[in-house]
């Protein structure tokens, strides 16, 4: 009984307690020496760990990192210990593999030529894949690639080698690429259709001084030559290969192989057949090229038609003719081919008949072919057939077209169609010509008849009670209306007929436009707004004083000149007839005044300003010194001090126009000295009397006269006039005067003493 209970209890303990379990993994199990590997511990219910590695390393870390410095396979063992000391062991044999890196090596020439193909030799060991970098932007994954440099200079070749475990190694070597000139084979006649002409071929290089030798080979040694240029003669048609070998002074060699470069093509003669080779003029035959597919281009020189296998050839003159062609065959050969004496064209007898034949309507007319060589004549007139050299047919009121077929004893025949073979003399509306049908009164129209030589007399009767007996009358219709005419004609054959033309002329009324002429008054400049809305059509032209001032429907115009200005408008009325009417009158009032300053005498402070035009009715004066006065067109004011002033006048003209004008004023005191200073300029005045000095110098002291030049200045001698017989003035600008009170004009700017 006890034994059974013990076993049950032991089983219960085993299921209730979880045992520790050792487990781990490594992110990478394969690497290259030296290989650093980190192990991730995934054990459960363990308190401590014992790691053992076959490279002799041990560790108690939970997640150890181990460095493998040797190559080969390595075992890993992990013992996981529970808190009570129970152990669980996980052993993985050969779990880690450490590979040795590849041994990289290759051989390559130290120098190559540009565009020369070379083969670097790969001598690497323990490697399965490769990457070549040639230093010019090109790479290769071949074990032993071929390479060619397109530029000269120094380049570095690098080889990266990888084994199956991803281990890599690197090796590099430098190579110098020698420059060679660019070369090209040139021939202006390499494609030819002339077997007898030699083919010239030459070498074109960017720098001929670097060329050591040149050799040529045609068709694998059929022809050879040397030198920069060569000439070859061929005795058979066909294509030829060219091989060119160039050696340079730096030891480089370059070859050019040009397949089918020289082409000597054989021209193909066209084979032409004709539908007819002889006949009478006008003669037409069909020419066809049987071997048309052998040509890339064809021009029939007889008629200029191109690139067709069959063409129509027409001949209007008798003679023996060749067929001329310009052909380009599929070989590229162009040639002119002349097939001689293929076509013979004869001249038929001349068909003599007088036409047109004139007749009267509802009569008969005689038709005849004058040619003794005509064996048979067939006439077709208005779908009716007649035969015979001479026939007589009835006429109606219309012209007749005739189709003729004539056979001649020579075997030639003529088919011809003649329009209006029979002309019926019968005036109709279609026979009247006129210069115009619609116009504005008075409307003049020139009339005429077609073919006036058909008539011996003609009389015109118009609906406006005028008549004329000439072929081309000119009639004026003074009144509006629709007018016709009656024309009576007599033909040179005696036919008389009357035609009533009911509608020939439409004379339209030139209705004037009634406008109220308004007068627009104002001061200059006067701006006027003109509008022709609902007045006239299509165009507008405004005039004043015989000058065109605008061509728009509306216009804004400014009048500057005072006076009366008439404004005219030209346009079209609703009939399309032109008119010119007075539109308005612009009365431009004079708004200008001309204020001037009368002479200001020396030592005077009085200003007199007047309106020279006499156009001012009233004015308000602001003299610039604080004085304001109201007056007329004359302003008089005395200033207290010398100096410069600007007087403004606001005025109303006699026409009631306002204005403002400014006047500049200058006042200075005249001072004099009795002695002459050295270098001074001034006035020298001889005087009568023993006690009067021989000369007196007058110089400005503090006052300066300032003017806007050119300026006209009146000078007054300050000495008593009865004691001075003469004065000598020096104006300081190089001019002088002996007058007592001279007038002088300064033409240049500056300061003058």
Rosetta blueprint (number, residue, H / E / L):
1 X L
2 X H
3 X H
4 X H
5 X H
6 X H
7 X H
8 X H
9 X H
10 X H
11 X H
12 X H
13 X H
14 X H
15 X H
16 X H
17 X L
18 X L
19 X L
20 X L
21 X E
22 X L
23 X L
24 X E
25 X E
26 X E
27 X L
28 X L
29 X L
30 X E
31 X E
32 X E
33 X L
34 X L
35 X E
36 X E
37 X E
38 X E
39 X E
40 X E
41 X E
42 X L
43 X L
44 X E
45 X L
46 X L
47 X L
48 X E
49 X E
50 X E
51 X E
52 X E
53 X E
54 X L
55 X L
56 X L
57 X L
58 X E
59 X E
60 X L
61 X L
62 X L
63 X L
64 X L
65 X E
66 X E
67 X E
68 X E
69 X L
70 X L
71 X L
72 X E
73 X E
74 X E
75 X E
76 X E
77 X E
78 X E
79 X E
80 X E
81 X E
82 X L
83 X L
84 X L
85 X L
86 X L
87 X E
88 X E
89 X E
90 X E
91 X E
92 X E
93 X E
94 X E
95 X E
96 X E
97 X E
98 X E
99 X E
100 X L
101 X L
102 X L
103 X E
104 X L
105 X L
106 X E
107 X E
108 X L
109 X L
110 X L
111 X E
112 X E
113 X E
114 X L
115 X L
116 X L
117 X E
118 X E
119 X L
120 X L
121 X E
122 X E
123 X L
124 X L
125 X E
126 X L
127 X L
128 X L
129 X E
130 X E
131 X E
132 X E
133 X E
134 X L
135 X L
136 X L
137 X L
138 X L
139 X E
140 X E
141 X L
142 X L
143 X L
144 X L
145 X L
146 X L
147 X E
148 X E
149 X L
150 X L
151 X L
152 X L
153 X E
154 X E
155 X E
156 X E
157 X E
158 X E
159 X E
160 X E
161 X E
162 X E
163 X L
164 X L
165 X L
166 X L
167 X L
168 X E
169 X E
170 X E
171 X E
172 X E
173 X E
174 X E
175 X E
176 X E
177 X E
178 X E
179 X L
180 X L
181 X L
182 X L
183 X E
184 X E
185 X E
186 X E
187 X L
188 X L
189 X L
190 X L
191 X E
192 X E
193 X L
194 X L
195 X L
196 X L
197 X L
198 X L
199 X E
200 X E
201 X E
202 X E
203 X E
204 X E
205 X E
206 X L
207 X L
208 X H
209 X H
210 X H
211 X E
212 X E
213 X E
214 X E
215 X E
216 X E
217 X E
218 X E
219 X L
220 X L
221 X L
222 X L
223 X E
224 X E
225 X E
226 X E
227 X L
228 X L
229 X E
230 X E
231 X E
232 X E
233 X L
234 X L
235 X L
236 X L
237 X L
238 X E
239 X E
240 X E
241 X E
242 X E
243 X E
244 X E
245 X E
246 X E
247 X E
248 X E
249 X L
250 X L
251 X L
252 X L
253 X E
254 X E
255 X E
256 X E
257 X E
258 X E
259 X E
260 X E
261 X E
262 X E
263 X E
264 X E
265 X L
266 X L
267 X L
268 X L
269 X L
270 X L
271 X L
272 X E
273 X E
274 X E
275 X L
276 X L
277 X L
278 X E
279 X E
280 X E
281 X L
282 X L
283 X E
284 X E
285 X E
286 X E
287 X E
288 X E
289 X E
290 X L
291 X L
292 X H
293 X H
294 X H
295 X E
296 X E
297 X E
298 X E
299 X E
300 X E
301 X L
302 X L
303 X L
304 X L
305 X L
306 X E
307 X L
308 X L
309 X L
310 X E
311 X E
312 X E
313 X E
314 X E
315 X E
316 X L
317 X L
318 X L
319 X E
320 X E
321 X E
322 X E
323 X E
324 X E
325 X E
326 X E
327 X E
328 X E
329 X E
330 X L
331 X L
332 X L
333 X L
334 X E
335 X E
336 X E
337 X E
338 X E
339 X E
340 X E
341 X E
342 X E
343 X E
344 X E
345 X E
346 X E
347 X L
348 X L
349 X L
350 X L
351 X L
352 X L
353 X L
354 X L
355 X L
356 X L
357 X E
358 X E
359 X E
360 X L
361 X L
362 X L
363 X L
364 X E
365 X E
366 X E
367 X E
368 X E
369 X L
370 X L
371 X L
372 X L
373 X L
374 X E
375 X E
376 X E
377 X E
378 X E
379 X E
380 X E
381 X E
382 X L
383 X L
384 X E
385 X E
386 X E
387 X E
388 X L
389 X L
390 X E
391 X E
392 X E
393 X E
394 X E
395 X L
396 X L
397 X L
398 X L
399 X L
400 X E
401 X E
402 X E
403 X E
404 X E
405 X E
406 X E
407 X E
408 X E
409 X L
410 X L
411 X L
412 X L
413 X E
414 X E
415 X E
416 X E
417 X E
418 X E
419 X E
420 X E
421 X E
422 X E
423 X E
424 X E
425 X L
426 X L
427 X L
428 X L
429 X H
430 X H
431 X H
432 X E
433 X E
434 X E
435 X L
436 X L
437 X L
438 X E
439 X E
440 X E
441 X L
442 X L
443 X E
444 X E
445 X E
446 X E
447 X E
448 X E
449 X E
450 X L
451 X L
452 X H
453 X H
454 X H
455 X E
456 X E
457 X E
458 X E
459 X E
460 X E
461 X E
462 X E
463 X L
464 X L
465 X L
466 X L
467 X E
468 X E
469 X L
470 X L
471 X L
472 X L
473 X L
474 X E
475 X E
476 X E
477 X E
478 X L
479 X L
480 X L
481 X E
482 X E
483 X E
484 X E
485 X E
486 X E
487 X E
488 X E
489 X E
490 X E
491 X E
492 X L
493 X L
494 X L
495 X L
496 X E
497 X E
498 X E
499 X E
500 X E
501 X E
502 X E
503 X E
504 X E
505 X E
506 X E
507 X E
508 X E
509 X L
510 X L
511 X L
512 X L
513 X L
514 X L
515 X L
516 X L
517 X L
518 X E
519 X E
520 X E
521 X E
522 X E
523 X E
524 X L
525 X L
526 X E
527 X E
528 X E
529 X E
530 X E
531 X E
532 X L
533 X L
534 X L
535 X L
536 X L
537 X E
538 X E
539 X E
540 X E
541 X E
542 X E
543 X E
544 X E
545 X L
546 X L
547 X E
548 X E
549 X E
550 X E
551 X L
552 X L
553 X L
554 X E
555 X E
556 X E
557 X E
558 X E
559 X E
560 X L
561 X L
562 X L
563 X E
564 X E
565 X E
566 X E
567 X E
568 X E
569 X E
570 X E
571 X E
572 X E
573 X L
574 X L
575 X L
576 X L
577 X L
578 X E
579 X E
580 X E
581 X E
582 X E
583 X E
584 X E
585 X E
586 X E
587 X E
588 X E
589 X E
590 X L
591 X L
592 X L
593 X L
594 X L
595 X E
596 X E
597 X E
598 X L
599 X L
600 X L
601 X L
602 X L
603 X L
604 X L
605 X L
606 X E
607 X E
608 X E
609 X E
610 X E
611 X E
612 X L
613 X L
614 X L
615 X L
616 X E
617 X E
618 X E
619 X E
620 X E
621 X E
622 X E
623 X L
624 X L
625 X L
626 X L
627 X L
628 X E
629 X E
630 X E
631 X E
632 X L
633 X L
634 X E
635 X E
636 X E
637 X E
638 X E
639 X L
640 X L
641 X L
642 X L
643 X E
644 X E
645 X E
646 X E
647 X E
648 X E
649 X E
650 X E
651 X E
652 X E
653 X E
654 X L
655 X L
656 X L
657 X L
658 X E
659 X E
660 X E
661 X E
662 X E
663 X E
664 X E
665 X E
666 X E
667 X E
668 X L
669 X L
670 X L
671 X L
672 X L
673 X E
674 X L
675 X L
676 X L
677 X L
678 X L
679 X L
680 X L
681 X L
682 X L
683 X E
684 X E
685 X E
686 X E
687 X E
688 X L
689 X L
690 X L
691 X L
692 X L
693 X L
694 X L
695 X L
696 X L
697 X E
698 X L
699 X L
700 X L
701 X L
702 X L
703 X L
704 X L
705 X L
706 X L
707 X L
708 X L
709 X L
710 X L
711 X E
712 X E
713 X E
714 X E
715 X L
716 X L
717 X L
718 X L
719 X L
720 X L
721 X H
722 X H
723 X H
724 X E
725 X E
726 X E
727 X E
728 X E
729 X E
730 X E
731 X L
732 X L
733 X L
734 X L
735 X L
736 X E
737 X E
738 X L
739 X L
740 X L
741 X L
742 X L
743 X E
744 X E
745 X E
746 X E
747 X L
748 X L
749 X L
750 X L
751 X L
752 X L
753 X L
